């Protein structure tokens, strides 16, 4: 019952007019970001952190954090939805989690059923969002009660597990993914050590004392990296956009997609909860599953509505599921949730089991606003589908320099140093070349965010054990986490050795 | 290109790892009572990075030629990229001197024209609107601070 009370409080806070506005703006911008070529959910969220920071600057810290996270989460799932629009209308997925949607979505559009495909994607996303939300409400409290019993050793191992999971599944080469993870952790050590107060790797450069700002690195790597890629590859889009036509799905469409939406939501949610898996895998698996279950699998790839409904529900459910490890354990399972976590930390709100005790307003406000956000997404998208389809036509000529300008403004407005601006551009260039050569960026950001916490917990555990490293192996829970972490890295390797193709998570 | 990049990247990461190990040896002594000082974490990670880059170098050396040969590389547009990065660097570096409005206006105008020549009027309008708009919203409405105009213009 206590949970319901908290949920009611959460709704009360999410229904305040400014938070409604934030949710609305977040969902709107998110959908636009998802539709626009060149910015995905990760760079969208990263870009908007500084903007929200200034928007919420007038409020007291706790409610500022609530409003900010409501907006950013809105951007997150708005972008997940928006990505499907380009898949269907242009045959180019806005982000990797809607790659599968192109298979049937584009075919449907060519048959003149673009509107039905778009609206079924919106309905599927909505249902999936609600399923994920109910599960989140049910699981959040018990999970955080388990997690609260963890000591530093358990935490250290759990975070290693999170890193291992993301590195094991990200990108084509695990070596490269691990290198990026370790690099992120190393970059996080620059600056003042928050246990002993010793300055590390700063060489008396004042701007380095506070460390490399996560926001600068994330915006640079993702947003600027994408801009540079578009410019270098002359990737200005310009495909032919198919007319939307009739928006509402027919009764037959709804009947055919009810099952896929339900199955996709559940599957997507469970995949989303697993760290490292995430939306892309969820959409792949649900598509494969529907094809296996279908009575006429030959229709898939030729415009089957189930082939749109299932993956679109799955990827939205997965992004809801990914919130669970973030909020209850403080372990982001993907690049985007790592960025959300960084944003929370900027507001002095530490995600993790204590979140529900220390900042119940933030946690439950976010959960409630996800419900409202999903509703808005549906209400917004059904009538506005045609408007969003127009956004695709924004000329990149104006879009690209403006993305750079927004990045510069955002970073400067939060950091006030020229150093951060130069770091931003440097990260953009590095981000392009690394991503281009299959070095996944999400593990780096994850390492950067988790680095200080991993180090803290490791040192607290080691101080308690007088420097004896075996403490991580003698505590049973910690040992279990470490074993799972090792397995997570080894199993894909073994599968690869045996010549099996491993599905990897490109978006991470 | 991939393998060559990997080789250079491997060497670079190896050096970064080595640098972190080397430099973290200097932090150790200043730690207080605990025998787990601030040097252990970066040093361990540095060693890990060295091992991983060695592994990467090993992979590229015995690498499969198929990766490098497959597919034709698209000709990259280094000219536009170079100008844009150069402009962004200048913009970032001189932002505090020439002020936000002027800097952003010039950067956007140049950026628009670099990507596609022509339609000056639209470019002028969009850059002016963006730079003034953001400045006005942020400084006047949200009461943030930005270096507005260069000091010799006496505009605030």
Interface residues (C-beta under 8 A of the other chain):
Chain A: X54 X55 X57 X58 X173 X175 X176 X178 X179 X182 X183 X185 X186 X189 X193 X195 X196 X198 X200 X201 X228 X231 X232 X233 X234 X395 X396 X397 X398 X400 X401 X402 X404 X405 X408 X409 X412 X413 X416 X418 X421 X422 X424 X425 X429 X433 X437 X438 X439 X454 X455 X458 X459 X462 X463 X466 X467
Chain B: X1 X2 X5 X6 X9 X13 X16 X17 X20 X23 X24 X27 X30 X31 X32 X34 X35 X36 X37 X38 X40 X41 X42 X45 X46 X48 X49 X52 X53 X55 X56 X59 X74 X76 X77 X78 X80 X81 X84 X85 X88 X89 X91 X92 X93 X95 X96 X100 X104 X107 X108 X110 X111 X112 X115 X116 X126 X130 X131 X134 X138 X142 X143 X144 X145 X146
